[in-house]
Amino acid sequence: MRGVIIVVASADPTRFHAALSLAAAHAALERPARIFLQAEAVRLLKQPIAAPGDPSYNEAGMPTLGQLLGEAAALGVEVVACQSGLALAGLSATDLPPGVETGGLVELLSKGGDDQLMMA
């Protein structure tokens, strides 16, 4: 079963929300899904997880960014924070939400096999 790796390349919460939604849908179909937050995108993992659009999502009955991160993790989506991005964000691995791992692109790609690579 072919998996998906989604790279979030900027600190844009809308793109991260879309990546989480896509990865969660993929995982719901029992397919492996990983999200890699590269460089400045790691800032999106600073707790509490929140986005400017969260009130609109909440009013529409949709999950906020933090809720979606939890739902995706519950479905088995792997979320990986770029080690260099941690330094850019002034964070350490202990600052990350539960279940978020740290790693680099080489490791991510070597584990990915023939997984589909997407950019968010």
C-alpha positions as CSV (number, residue, x, y, z in Angstrom):
1,M,0.0,0.0,0.0
2,R,1.6,3.3,-1.1
3,G,2.0,5.9,1.5
4,V,2.3,9.7,1.3
5,I,4.9,12.1,2.6
6,I,3.7,15.7,2.8
7,V,6.3,18.4,3.2
8,V,5.1,21.7,4.8
9,A,7.7,24.2,3.7
10,S,6.4,27.5,5.2
11,A,4.9,28.6,8.5
12,D,1.5,29.0,6.8
13,P,-1.2,27.5,9.1
14,T,-3.7,27.1,6.2
15,R,-1.2,24.9,4.4
16,F,-0.5,22.9,7.5
17,H,-4.3,22.5,8.0
18,A,-4.6,21.2,4.5
19,A,-1.6,18.8,4.9
20,L,-3.1,17.4,8.1
21,S,-6.5,17.0,6.5
22,L,-5.0,15.1,3.5
23,A,-2.8,13.0,5.7
24,A,-5.7,12.1,8.0
25,A,-7.9,11.1,5.0
26,H,-5.0,9.0,3.7
27,A,-4.6,7.3,7.2
28,A,-8.3,6.7,7.4
29,L,-8.0,4.6,4.3
30,E,-5.3,2.6,6.2
31,R,-2.5,4.0,4.1
32,P,0.7,5.3,5.7
33,A,1.0,9.1,6.0
34,R,3.8,11.3,7.2
35,I,4.0,15.1,7.5
36,F,7.4,16.8,7.6
37,L,7.5,20.4,8.8
38,Q,10.6,21.9,7.2
39,A,12.6,24.8,8.5
40,E,10.3,27.8,9.4
41,A,7.2,25.5,9.3
42,V,8.3,24.1,12.6
43,R,7.1,27.4,14.2
44,L,3.5,26.0,13.6
45,L,4.2,23.4,16.3
46,K,4.8,25.9,19.1
47,Q,2.3,25.2,21.8
48,P,-0.5,26.0,22.2
49,I,-1.2,25.0,18.6
50,A,-3.4,27.7,17.2
51,A,-4.1,29.5,13.9
52,P,-5.8,32.8,13.1
53,G,-8.5,31.0,11.1
54,D,-9.4,28.7,14.1
55,P,-12.6,30.6,15.1
56,S,-13.9,30.3,11.5
57,Y,-13.2,26.6,11.4
58,N,-14.8,26.1,14.8
59,E,-18.0,28.0,13.8
60,A,-18.3,25.9,10.7
61,G,-18.1,22.7,12.8
62,M,-14.6,21.8,11.5
63,P,-11.6,21.0,13.7
64,T,-9.1,23.8,14.6
65,L,-5.5,23.3,13.8
66,G,-4.7,21.9,17.2
67,Q,-7.7,19.6,17.1
68,L,-6.8,18.3,13.6
69,L,-3.2,17.6,14.7
70,G,-4.6,15.4,17.5
71,E,-7.1,13.7,15.2
72,A,-4.4,13.0,12.6
73,A,-2.1,11.6,15.3
74,A,-4.9,9.3,16.5
75,L,-5.3,8.0,13.0
76,G,-1.6,7.1,12.9
77,V,-0.3,10.1,10.9
78,E,3.4,10.6,11.7
79,V,4.4,14.2,12.2
80,V,8.1,15.0,12.0
81,A,9.8,18.4,12.8
82,C,12.9,19.3,11.0
83,Q,15.9,19.4,13.4
84,S,17.2,22.6,11.8
85,G,13.8,24.1,12.0
86,L,13.7,23.6,15.7
87,A,16.8,25.8,16.0
88,L,15.1,28.4,13.7
89,A,12.0,28.4,15.9
90,G,14.0,28.5,19.1
91,L,12.4,25.2,20.2
92,S,13.7,21.9,21.5
93,A,12.2,18.4,21.1
94,T,10.7,18.6,24.5
95,D,8.7,21.7,23.4
96,L,6.9,19.8,20.7
97,P,3.3,18.4,21.1
98,P,3.1,14.7,22.2
99,G,3.8,12.3,19.4
100,V,5.7,14.7,17.2
101,E,9.2,13.4,16.3
102,T,12.3,15.1,15.1
103,G,14.3,14.2,12.0
104,G,15.8,15.3,8.8
105,L,15.0,15.0,5.1
106,V,17.5,12.3,4.3
107,E,16.0,10.1,7.1
108,L,12.5,10.9,6.0
109,L,13.1,10.0,2.3
110,S,15.1,6.9,3.2
111,K,12.1,5.5,5.2
112,G,9.6,6.6,2.5
113,G,10.4,3.9,-0.1
114,D,8.0,4.5,-3.0
115,D,5.7,6.8,-1.0
116,Q,4.3,9.7,-2.9
117,L,5.9,13.0,-2.1
118,M,3.8,16.1,-1.9
119,M,4.4,19.8,-1.0
120,A,2.0,21.8,1.0
